[in-house]
Amino acid sequence: MGSVYLGALLVSTGCMLLLDRRFRLFFWRDAIAATVVTIAGLAFFLIWDVFGIVTGIFYRGEGAIATGIVLAPEMPLEEPVFLTFLVICTMVVYTGAVRLLARGRARPVPNAEAR
């Protein structure tokens, strides 16, 4: 039971990457830029977490579904995996929304001349 959360994160990340591949939104659109954005986002959030841990705001909760492996004080193994998922999910949703909005603007408005 101790790997359920990590497994769910990995499966969810895989699903996001499958959506990305299907619609060529992030990694399959520009792998180098996507890698840079993912690493920068992960670094930002890890620094944020370290700051929260040092100031006593963040702490590791006990959970039966977590592995229990700790990378640093109050930093479970699942945290960087979750943060990577967060960045990928955000970028897939963002690039998908941009594409949908651009498609919506490109369509002509019916009876635009009658107005």
Secondary structure, DSSP 8 states (H G I E B T S, - for coil): -TTHHHHHHHHHHHHHHHHHHHHT-STTT-HHHHHHHHHHHHHHHHHHHHHHHHTTS------TTS---EEETTEETHHHHHHHHHHHHHHHHHHHHHHHHHHHHHS--TT-TT-
